[in-house]
Amino acid sequence: MIVYEEFWHRDGSPISEGAFEEINLNDHDSRRQSQRINLRKNNEIPLNLACDGVSISLLRMGWLTLQPLGSANVKDISLTGIGFLSSQALAINDEVIVQFQGIKLSCQICRHQKVQGKLAFYGANWLEQGQENLRIAFINHIRLHVKR
């Protein structure tokens, strides 16, 4: 068993009792469609100070070409979605493309939580159907570059 923080971010206020729950890594969180890989080194460090994760590029489809939006820092990833920090203003249901080492995947923003100033945490679901091999390659590239 390990101490595991659900990925609801906080603003630096003290951690309340019950904010952490114990789970077995072999068990699957029943609220999720697939197991999430948490890239955070220390969940007790507030997100606005966390220097962990992997940096990726954010893109959006423009007139016939992809337009760069900015960068993001991946905090968690799974076969069904991705969680990242970015100072780019995104809205629920926005479609963006994440890129890392030449692999591009489309996703739709389904969760937004302000962290501090312009910095926000975004949760997104993958849009490509039947592209599990591409998602697995993307996840493996991210996992290989985690700063631990």
C-alpha positions in Angstrom: 0.0 0.0 0.0 1.1 3.5 -0.7 -0.2 6.9 0.1 -1.9 8.3 -3.0 -3.3 11.7 -3.6 -6.3 12.0 -5.9 -5.3 14.6 -8.6 -7.5 17.4 -7.2 -5.1 20.3 -6.8 -4.9 22.6 -4.0 -3.9 26.2 -3.5 -1.2 25.7 -0.9 -3.6 25.6 2.1 -3.0 22.9 4.7 -3.9 19.4 3.7 -7.0 18.2 5.5 -7.3 14.7 6.9 -8.8 12.4 4.4 -7.2 14.2 1.5 -5.1 11.1 1.0 -6.3 7.6 0.6 -4.5 4.3 0.6 -4.8 2.2 -2.4 -3.0 -0.9 -3.7 -1.2 -0.1 -7.0 -2.5 -3.4 -8.4 -6.1 -2.3 -7.8 -7.8 -0.1 -10.4 -9.5 3.2 -9.4 -13.1 2.3 -10.3 -13.9 5.9 -11.2 -11.6 5.8 -14.2 -11.8 3.9 -17.4 -8.0 3.1 -17.3 -5.2 3.2 -14.8 -3.5 6.6 -14.6 0.3 7.0 -14.4 1.1 9.8 -12.0 4.3 11.6 -13.0 4.6 13.7 -9.8 7.6 13.0 -7.6 6.0 14.4 -4.4 2.3 15.0 -4.3 2.7 17.2 -1.2 4.4 20.0 -3.1 1.8 22.5 -4.5 1.4 22.4 -8.2 2.6 26.0 -8.6 6.0 24.9 -7.2 6.2 21.4 -8.7 9.1 21.0 -11.2 8.3 17.4 -12.0 6.6 16.0 -15.1 7.4 16.2 -18.8 7.2 19.3 -21.0 5.2 18.9 -24.2 3.9 21.2 -27.0 0.3 22.3 -27.4 -1.0 22.9 -30.9 -4.4 23.8 -32.4 -5.6 23.3 -36.0 -5.7 26.6 -37.8 -6.3 27.3 -41.5 -5.1 24.0 -42.9 -2.1 23.9 -40.6 -1.3 23.3 -37.0 -0.7 26.5 -35.0 1.5 26.4 -31.9 -0.4 27.4 -28.7 2.4 27.0 -26.2 3.8 24.4 -23.8 2.4 22.3 -21.1 3.8 20.1 -18.3 2.3 16.6 -18.1 1.4 15.5 -14.6 -0.5 12.3 -15.3 -1.4 10.2 -18.3 -3.4 7.1 -19.2 -4.8 5.3 -22.2 -8.0 7.5 -22.0 -6.6 10.9 -21.2 -3.9 13.3 -20.0 -3.5 15.8 -17.2 -1.2 18.8 -17.6 -0.3 22.3 -16.4 -0.3 25.2 -18.8 -0.5 29.0 -18.7 -2.4 28.8 -22.0 -6.0 29.8 -21.6 -8.1 26.8 -22.6 -11.9 26.2 -22.2 -13.9 23.0 -21.5 -14.6 21.2 -24.8 -11.6 22.9 -26.6 -9.8 20.5 -28.9 -6.0 20.6 -28.7 -3.2 18.5 -30.0 -0.4 17.5 -27.7 3.0 16.7 -29.2 6.0 15.0 -27.8 9.0 13.7 -29.8 7.1 13.8 -33.0 4.0 12.0 -31.8 0.8 14.0 -32.0 -2.5 13.1 -30.3 -5.8 15.1 -30.3 -7.6 15.6 -27.1 -10.6 17.5 -25.7 -10.4 19.5 -22.5 -12.9 18.1 -20.0 -11.6 19.6 -16.8 -10.0 22.9 -15.8 -8.8 24.0 -12.4 -7.0 27.3 -11.8 -3.7 26.8 -9.9 -2.3 30.4 -9.6 -2.3 33.4 -11.9 -2.6 32.2 -15.5 -1.4 28.7 -14.5 -4.1 26.0 -14.6 -4.4 22.3 -14.5 -6.3 20.7 -17.4 -7.7 17.2 -17.8 -8.3 16.0 -21.3 -9.7 12.9 -23.0 -8.1 11.4 -26.1 -10.2 11.9 -29.3 -8.6 9.3 -31.6 -10.6 6.1 -31.7 -8.7 2.9 -32.4 -5.3 4.5 -32.0 -4.2 2.7 -28.9 -0.8 1.8 -30.3 -0.1 5.5 -30.9 -1.3 6.3 -27.4 0.9 3.6 -25.9 3.9 4.9 -27.8 3.2 8.4 -26.6 2.8 7.2 -23.0 6.1 5.2 -23.2 8.0 8.2 -24.6 6.7 10.3 -21.7 7.5 7.6 -19.1 11.1 7.4 -20.4 11.6 11.1 -19.9 10.2 11.5 -16.5 12.7 13.4 -14.3 13.1 11.2 -11.3 
